[in-house]
Every structure is written in C-alpha cells, then in structure tokens.
Amino acid sequence: MAESKANPLFASLNKGGNVTKGLKKVTKDMKTKNRTDRTGKVTIKAKTVAKPKKDPIKKFKGPRLWCEFYYEGIIELKEAELKNEVFITQCQNTGFKVPKKVKSVTLDACKKVQIEITEVVSTVEMINCNGCTVYVKENAPSINIDKCSNPKLVLMKNALANNPSIITSMTSDMNLTIPDGDDYKDVPIPYQFQVKIDPKTKKMETVAVLEH
C-alpha cells in the first residue's frame, strides 16, 4: 500500500505479530534506573527557527508600492497615496496598514497576513493566499478572492454600507464578517454548489451548499 511506503510506522503496524521480531532483549544493566550515564535531568534543546532567506523589500515600481519577504511585525504603508497600487507578495505572519485612500490593493501568495485597508478606488484582491485576513474600513467597490484557503474578509460599518461587489473563485473555508448591531457576525461563503438540470427544458439551476 502507498500509505505504508510513505509512513514507516504504518509499515511496522502492518507486520502484526512480527513487529517485535528482531528486536534486542533489554538486559538489567540497560534499564534506565540502572544506567550510570543518566542523571535524571531533562534537557530541552532550544528550537532553531530558520531565518528568512531574503531581506524584506519595500519599494516603488512606477506607481506600484511593492512589498515582499516580510515575516513579522506591523508595517504601515504611509507612503501609498491615491495614485498608487499596493502589491504585497510572499509575506508571512505580518500585519499591514494602508491608512490613506489608494488605487488598489493586492495580496498575493501570502500566509497568515492581516491587512487593514482604509479605502480603495477600484479593487481589493487576494490571490493564492492561506489563512489571510482583510479588513476594509471605508470603501472597496470590488473585492476579488481567488485560489485562497481559509481567507477572512471583515467589512466595517461604512464599508458594508457602500455595498461592495464580492467575487470568489476556487476558494475554500471563507468567512465574511459584517456588523450586526453593536457586534459582528460571521457569514460563511459557499464554495460548493449543487447543479440541477431540468431534463425537459435543459435549464440549469445552481444552488449554493452553505455548510463548511
């Protein structure tokens, strides 16, 4: 079986009664309490965290503010203005703030990134992301979520009142958070659909499956 080949533990379990065959017998002097090389002290090794291979990048490429390789902290993009597009790519575990009104914002190939957007002229996009959250405070006419896993979109009161168009495609486990009185509520966005075809008229009816 492929599973057995991939996991040595399953391969051992599949041996059944032969799993202990070939194991050495434990003698008295090999037992932990009788060993002289053990003091009873437990030593915990410090976990080594791999450092990012590349330094963070934040620079303008024409009218586009390009942010890449951020792995921690909260980054405020004060330099982005009305004429600028904000493009954030290949970042992890980082927070971004876009305090001014900008042309558009794109989040691409990011993991566990949170971004607070005040207002955009055209579009907010999230593409190929995992576990990312977008907060919109004032206005975003169009919001596109494409090829993402576990994304979250939070619309503040003014953003919801401006009735944004939200388009999702090839995206799973998405939640939309919207104001509900003095609180907020989560609304699941369907990613499964049931299609029914009338055999007589040949017309199709598509119904969203709302369960996650």
Order of alpha helices (4+ residues) and beta strands (2+ residues): alpha-alpha-beta-beta-beta-beta-beta-beta-beta-beta-beta-beta-beta-alpha-beta-beta-beta-beta-beta
